[in-house]
C-alpha cells in the first residue's frame, strides 16, 4: 500500500493540490443546488436507517432529531454563506457525516 505522501505521485505539484477548489460561498447557484441536494438526500438516508433499525420508535425519534439539526445547519449556511471563509462539497460531506454519526 502506498504511503500517504505517495498517493498522488502523478500530480505535477502535489504540494499545491487542492481536492476541491469550488467555494460554494462564492457561487450562489452552486450553493442552492448542493444544499438542496444534501437536504433531500439526508431524508433518504434517515428513512432507510429507520426501516433497517430494530430500535422502533427510538430510531424514528433519533432520525427526526438528526433531520432537524441537519436542516438547521445547512439552512444557516445557505442563508449566509459569507459567514464562512470557504465551504466546498467536501465540507458539506463532513458536516453530513458528523451529524449522522452524532
ABEGO torsion letter per residue (X at the ends): XBBAAAABAABABAAABBABABBAAABAAAAAAAAAAAAAAAAAAAAAAAAABAAEAAAAAAAAAAAAAAAAAAAAAAABAAABABBBAAAAAAAAAAAAAX
